Amino acid sequence: MTRSTTAGSPPPSRRRTGSTTVVRALVRGGPLLPAAILLAVFLIVPILWAFVGSFTNATLTGVTATSPEWVGGANYERLFADPDFSLSLWLTVVFTVASAVIGQNVLGFAIAFAMTRAHRRMAAIGGGVIVLAWVLPEIVAAFVAYAFFSRDGTLNQLLGVVGLAGDNWLFIAPMATIILANVWRGTAFSMLIYRAALAEVPPELIEAAEIDGANAWQRLMRVTLPVLRGTIATTLMLITLQTLSVFTLIYVMTAGGPGNASSTLPVFAYQEAFRFGSVAYGTAIATVMLIIGAVFSLGYIAVLRRAEADR
Protein backbone atom coordinates (compact mmCIF):
# COMPACT_ATOMS: atom_id res chain seq x y z
CA MET A 1 0.00 0.00 0.00
CA THR A 2 1.45 3.36 -1.01
CA ARG A 3 1.64 6.20 1.45
CA SER A 4 -0.17 9.40 0.60
CA THR A 5 1.78 12.62 0.37
CA THR A 6 1.60 14.82 3.43
CA ALA A 7 -0.92 17.60 2.98
CA GLY A 8 0.66 20.90 1.87
CA SER A 9 4.05 19.39 0.84
CA PRO A 10 5.03 18.90 -2.79
CA PRO A 11 5.56 15.40 -4.15
CA PRO A 12 9.16 14.05 -4.11
CA SER A 13 9.61 14.71 -7.84
CA ARG A 14 8.77 18.36 -7.36
CA ARG A 15 10.98 18.68 -4.27
CA ARG A 16 13.96 17.55 -6.35
CA THR A 17 13.25 19.98 -9.18
CA GLY A 18 14.92 23.00 -7.53
CA SER A 19 18.14 21.18 -6.64
CA THR A 20 18.27 19.50 -10.04
CA THR A 21 17.99 22.87 -11.76
CA VAL A 22 20.87 24.27 -9.71
CA VAL A 23 23.06 21.24 -10.47
CA ARG A 24 22.32 21.48 -14.18
CA ALA A 25 23.15 25.20 -14.16
CA LEU A 26 26.48 24.49 -12.43
CA VAL A 27 27.30 21.73 -14.91
CA ARG A 28 26.48 23.92 -17.90
CA GLY A 29 28.43 26.87 -16.48
CA GLY A 30 31.40 24.71 -15.45
CA PRO A 31 33.68 25.76 -18.35
CA LEU A 32 33.04 29.41 -17.47
CA LEU A 33 33.90 28.97 -13.79
CA PRO A 34 37.68 29.61 -14.15
CA ALA A 35 36.97 32.77 -16.14
CA ALA A 36 34.48 33.94 -13.51
CA ILE A 37 37.03 33.35 -10.75
CA LEU A 38 39.75 35.26 -12.62
CA LEU A 39 37.31 38.09 -13.32
CA ALA A 40 36.42 38.32 -9.64
CA VAL A 41 40.02 38.17 -8.43
CA PHE A 42 41.59 40.61 -10.89
CA LEU A 43 38.69 42.98 -11.60
CA ILE A 44 35.82 42.95 -9.12
CA VAL A 45 37.91 42.62 -5.95
CA PRO A 46 40.32 45.47 -6.88
CA ILE A 47 37.39 47.72 -7.77
CA LEU A 48 35.72 47.04 -4.41
CA TRP A 49 39.04 47.50 -2.59
CA ALA A 50 39.62 50.84 -4.32
CA PHE A 51 36.06 51.97 -3.59
CA VAL A 52 36.51 51.24 0.12
CA GLY A 53 39.91 52.96 0.06
CA SER A 54 38.34 56.16 -1.28
CA PHE A 55 36.58 56.54 2.09
CA THR A 56 39.87 56.58 4.01
CA ASN A 57 42.76 59.03 4.37
CA ALA A 58 45.36 56.68 2.88
CA THR A 59 48.53 58.38 1.63
CA LEU A 60 51.62 57.25 -0.24
CA THR A 61 53.96 57.81 2.70
CA GLY A 62 53.72 58.43 6.44
CA VAL A 63 51.61 56.87 9.16
CA THR A 64 48.42 56.85 7.09
CA ALA A 65 50.18 54.81 4.40
CA THR A 66 50.18 51.75 6.67
CA SER A 67 47.35 52.64 9.03
CA PRO A 68 44.73 54.68 7.16
CA GLU A 69 41.66 55.88 9.01
CA TRP A 70 38.04 55.94 7.89
CA VAL A 71 36.98 59.48 6.92
CA GLY A 72 33.62 58.77 5.28
CA GLY A 73 32.74 60.98 2.34
CA ALA A 74 35.37 63.65 3.07
CA ASN A 75 37.32 62.86 -0.11
CA TYR A 76 34.20 63.22 -2.24
CA GLU A 77 33.21 66.47 -0.53
CA ARG A 78 36.68 67.81 -1.25
CA LEU A 79 36.49 66.48 -4.80
CA PHE A 80 33.24 68.18 -5.78
CA ALA A 81 34.42 71.45 -4.24
CA ASP A 82 37.77 71.33 -6.05
CA PRO A 83 37.87 73.63 -9.11
CA ASP A 84 40.68 71.50 -10.56
CA PHE A 85 38.32 68.52 -10.60
CA SER A 86 35.65 70.52 -12.44
CA LEU A 87 38.21 71.55 -15.03
CA SER A 88 39.52 68.00 -15.34
CA LEU A 89 36.00 66.63 -15.78
CA TRP A 90 35.26 69.16 -18.52
CA LEU A 91 38.54 68.39 -20.31
CA THR A 92 37.74 64.67 -20.13
CA VAL A 93 34.34 65.27 -21.76
CA VAL A 94 35.93 67.41 -24.50
CA PHE A 95 38.69 64.87 -25.09
CA THR A 96 36.28 61.92 -25.23
CA VAL A 97 33.66 63.55 -27.44
CA ALA A 98 36.15 65.12 -29.84
CA SER A 99 38.60 62.24 -30.20
CA ALA A 100 36.30 59.22 -29.78
CA VAL A 101 32.65 59.98 -30.47
CA ILE A 102 33.40 62.37 -33.36
CA GLY A 103 37.02 61.77 -34.41
CA GLN A 104 37.61 58.03 -34.31
CA ASN A 105 34.01 57.06 -34.97
CA VAL A 106 33.27 59.37 -37.90
CA LEU A 107 36.72 59.14 -39.47
CA GLY A 108 36.86 55.37 -39.01
CA PHE A 109 33.50 54.94 -40.73
CA ALA A 110 34.45 57.36 -43.53
CA ILE A 111 37.68 55.48 -44.24
CA ALA A 112 35.95 52.09 -44.11
CA PHE A 113 33.20 53.34 -46.44
CA ALA A 114 35.79 54.73 -48.88
CA MET A 115 37.71 51.44 -48.79
CA THR A 116 34.63 49.54 -49.96
CA ARG A 117 34.65 51.65 -53.13
CA ALA A 118 38.40 51.84 -53.70
CA HIS A 119 40.57 49.47 -55.69
CA ARG A 120 41.43 46.37 -53.67
CA ARG A 121 45.18 47.03 -53.72
CA MET A 122 44.79 50.68 -52.75
CA ALA A 123 42.38 49.73 -49.96
CA ALA A 124 44.88 47.17 -48.63
CA ILE A 125 47.77 49.67 -48.67
CA GLY A 126 45.71 52.43 -47.06
CA GLY A 127 44.35 50.09 -44.42
CA GLY A 128 47.84 48.80 -43.60
CA VAL A 129 49.20 52.33 -43.10
CA ILE A 130 46.30 53.26 -40.81
CA VAL A 131 46.54 50.07 -38.75
CA LEU A 132 50.27 50.68 -38.25
CA ALA A 133 49.52 53.52 -35.81
CA TRP A 134 47.14 51.28 -33.86
CA VAL A 135 49.53 48.33 -33.44
CA LEU A 136 52.30 50.54 -32.07
CA PRO A 137 52.69 50.38 -28.27
CA GLU A 138 50.98 53.37 -26.72
CA ILE A 139 54.19 54.82 -25.33
CA VAL A 140 55.86 54.60 -28.75
CA ALA A 141 52.86 56.30 -30.37
CA ALA A 142 53.03 58.98 -27.66
CA PHE A 143 56.70 59.70 -28.37
CA VAL A 144 55.96 59.87 -32.11
CA ALA A 145 53.16 62.37 -31.48
CA TYR A 146 55.40 64.37 -29.11
CA ALA A 147 58.13 64.53 -31.76
CA PHE A 148 55.57 65.66 -34.34
CA PHE A 149 54.08 68.56 -32.34
CA SER A 150 57.13 69.77 -30.34
CA ARG A 151 58.98 73.04 -31.06
CA ASP A 152 61.55 71.43 -33.36
CA GLY A 153 59.22 68.66 -34.47
CA THR A 154 58.00 67.46 -37.83
CA LEU A 155 55.00 69.79 -37.99
CA ASN A 156 57.06 72.95 -37.55
CA GLN A 157 59.65 71.65 -40.00
CA LEU A 158 56.94 71.23 -42.63
CA LEU A 159 55.33 74.59 -41.84
CA GLY A 160 58.74 76.25 -41.97
CA VAL A 161 59.02 75.39 -45.65
CA VAL A 162 56.19 77.85 -46.38
CA GLY A 163 57.19 80.29 -43.63
CA LEU A 164 54.42 79.35 -41.18
CA ALA A 165 56.40 77.59 -38.45
CA GLY A 166 54.86 78.13 -35.01
CA ASP A 167 55.94 77.74 -31.42
CA ASN A 168 55.66 74.56 -29.37
CA TRP A 169 52.18 73.27 -30.24
CA LEU A 170 52.11 71.19 -27.06
CA PHE A 171 51.97 74.48 -25.10
CA ILE A 172 49.98 76.61 -27.55
CA ALA A 173 47.16 74.08 -28.07
CA PRO A 174 47.67 71.12 -25.70
CA MET A 175 44.12 69.74 -25.92
CA ALA A 176 44.08 69.96 -29.73
CA THR A 177 47.36 68.08 -29.99
CA ILE A 178 46.35 65.19 -27.72
CA ILE A 179 42.95 64.95 -29.44
CA LEU A 180 44.61 64.72 -32.87
CA ALA A 181 47.15 62.21 -31.55
CA ASN A 182 44.43 60.01 -30.07
CA VAL A 183 42.39 60.17 -33.28
CA TRP A 184 45.50 59.24 -35.28
CA ARG A 185 46.23 56.27 -33.06
CA GLY A 186 42.71 54.95 -32.46
CA THR A 187 40.92 55.41 -35.79
CA ALA A 188 42.14 52.05 -37.09
CA PHE A 189 40.10 50.19 -34.47
CA SER A 190 36.76 51.63 -35.53
CA MET A 191 37.79 51.40 -39.19
CA LEU A 192 38.34 47.65 -38.90
CA ILE A 193 34.97 47.12 -37.20
CA TYR A 194 33.08 49.22 -39.75
CA ARG A 195 34.95 47.59 -42.63
CA ALA A 196 33.72 44.17 -41.54
CA ALA A 197 30.19 45.46 -40.84
CA LEU A 198 29.86 47.16 -44.24
CA ALA A 199 30.76 43.90 -45.93
CA GLU A 200 27.73 42.30 -44.24
CA VAL A 201 25.17 44.87 -45.46
CA PRO A 202 22.80 42.96 -47.82
CA PRO A 203 23.54 44.20 -51.35
CA GLU A 204 19.93 43.64 -52.39
CA LEU A 205 18.87 46.43 -50.02
CA ILE A 206 21.28 48.85 -51.68
CA GLU A 207 20.15 47.73 -55.14
CA ALA A 208 16.48 48.11 -54.22
CA ALA A 209 17.07 51.66 -52.94
CA GLU A 210 19.02 52.50 -56.10
CA ILE A 211 16.18 51.20 -58.27
CA ASP A 212 13.76 53.37 -56.29
CA GLY A 213 15.81 56.41 -57.27
CA ALA A 214 17.78 57.01 -54.04
CA ASN A 215 21.10 58.77 -54.57
CA ALA A 216 24.34 57.76 -52.80
CA TRP A 217 23.70 60.00 -49.76
CA GLN A 218 20.13 58.74 -49.35
CA ARG A 219 21.28 55.12 -49.62
CA LEU A 220 23.86 55.77 -46.92
CA MET A 221 21.50 57.55 -44.52
CA ARG A 222 18.35 55.47 -45.06
CA VAL A 223 19.74 52.00 -45.72
CA THR A 224 23.35 51.52 -44.63
CA LEU A 225 23.36 53.40 -41.32
CA PRO A 226 20.07 51.89 -40.02
CA VAL A 227 21.43 48.41 -40.76
CA LEU A 228 24.64 49.24 -38.86
CA ARG A 229 22.94 50.82 -35.85
CA GLY A 230 23.93 47.98 -33.51
CA THR A 231 27.53 48.03 -34.76
CA ILE A 232 27.72 51.79 -34.32
CA ALA A 233 26.49 51.54 -30.72
CA THR A 234 28.98 48.78 -29.91
CA THR A 235 31.88 50.66 -31.51
CA LEU A 236 30.98 53.87 -29.71
CA MET A 237 30.89 52.07 -26.38
CA LEU A 238 34.29 50.45 -26.90
CA ILE A 239 36.14 53.53 -28.14
CA THR A 240 34.51 55.73 -25.48
CA LEU A 241 35.70 53.46 -22.67
CA GLN A 242 39.16 53.24 -24.23
CA THR A 243 39.40 57.02 -24.55
CA LEU A 244 38.19 57.65 -20.99
CA SER A 245 41.15 55.66 -19.68
CA VAL A 246 43.88 57.14 -21.94
CA PHE A 247 46.81 58.08 -19.73
CA THR A 248 50.19 57.32 -21.31
CA LEU A 249 49.55 59.32 -24.49
CA ILE A 250 48.60 62.45 -22.54
CA TYR A 251 51.25 62.13 -19.87
CA VAL A 252 54.10 61.66 -22.34
CA MET A 253 52.95 64.52 -24.59
CA THR A 254 51.95 67.20 -22.06
CA ALA A 255 51.93 65.64 -18.54
CA GLY A 256 48.58 67.40 -18.10
CA GLY A 257 50.09 70.83 -18.74
CA PRO A 258 50.80 73.55 -19.20
CA GLY A 259 49.34 73.99 -15.73
CA ASN A 260 46.16 71.90 -15.82
CA ALA A 261 45.27 72.75 -19.42
CA SER A 262 45.24 69.10 -20.54
CA SER A 263 44.79 67.29 -17.22
CA THR A 264 42.02 64.76 -17.87
CA LEU A 265 40.68 62.58 -15.08
CA PRO A 266 43.26 59.75 -15.41
CA VAL A 267 46.13 62.27 -15.31
CA PHE A 268 44.50 64.19 -12.45
CA ALA A 269 44.04 60.98 -10.43
CA TYR A 270 47.67 59.97 -11.03
CA GLN A 271 49.01 63.35 -9.98
CA GLU A 272 46.98 63.45 -6.78
CA ALA A 273 47.81 59.85 -5.83
CA PHE A 274 51.49 59.57 -6.76
CA ARG A 275 52.78 63.12 -7.23
CA PHE A 276 51.15 64.64 -4.17
CA GLY A 277 50.85 61.37 -2.22
CA SER A 278 47.09 61.52 -1.55
CA VAL A 279 46.23 57.96 -2.55
CA ALA A 280 42.69 58.02 -1.15
CA TYR A 281 41.86 61.26 -2.96
CA GLY A 282 43.25 59.88 -6.21
CA THR A 283 41.19 56.74 -5.69
CA ALA A 284 38.05 58.84 -5.25
CA ILE A 285 38.77 60.49 -8.61
CA ALA A 286 39.24 57.07 -10.20
CA THR A 287 35.93 55.91 -8.69
CA VAL A 288 34.10 58.86 -10.24
CA MET A 289 35.75 58.01 -13.55
CA LEU A 290 34.54 54.42 -13.20
CA ILE A 291 30.98 55.63 -12.60
CA ILE A 292 31.15 57.86 -15.69
CA GLY A 293 32.29 54.90 -17.76
CA ALA A 294 29.45 52.78 -16.39
CA VAL A 295 26.90 55.47 -17.31
CA PHE A 296 28.26 55.61 -20.86
CA SER A 297 28.12 51.81 -21.08
CA LEU A 298 24.52 51.59 -19.86
CA GLY A 299 23.46 54.23 -22.38
CA TYR A 300 25.11 52.44 -25.28
CA ILE A 301 23.74 49.07 -24.15
CA ALA A 302 20.23 50.52 -24.11
CA VAL A 303 20.70 51.74 -27.67
CA LEU A 304 22.12 48.36 -28.68
CA ARG A 305 19.17 46.47 -27.21
CA ARG A 306 16.74 48.79 -28.97
CA ALA A 307 18.55 48.17 -32.25
CA GLU A 308 18.38 44.40 -31.70
CA ALA A 309 14.67 44.61 -30.88
CA ASP A 310 13.95 46.51 -34.09
CA ARG A 311 15.46 43.81 -36.27
Secondary structure, DSSP 8 states (H G I E B T S, - for coil): ------TTS--HHHHHHHHHHHHHHHHHTGGGHHHHHHHIIIIIHHHHHHHHHTTB---SSSHHHHS--B-TTHHHHHHHH-HHHHHHHHHHHHHHIIIIIIIIHHHHHHHHHHHTTS-HHHHHHHHHHHHHHHHS-HHHHHHHHHHHHSTTSHHHHHHHHTT---S-HHHHSHHHHHHHHHHHHHHHHHHHHHHHHHHTS-HHHHHHHHHTT--HHHHIIIIIHHHTHHHHHHHHHHHHHHHHT--HHHHHHTTT-STTTT--HHHHHHIIIIIS--HHHHHHHHHHHHHHHHHHHHHHHHHHHHHHHT-
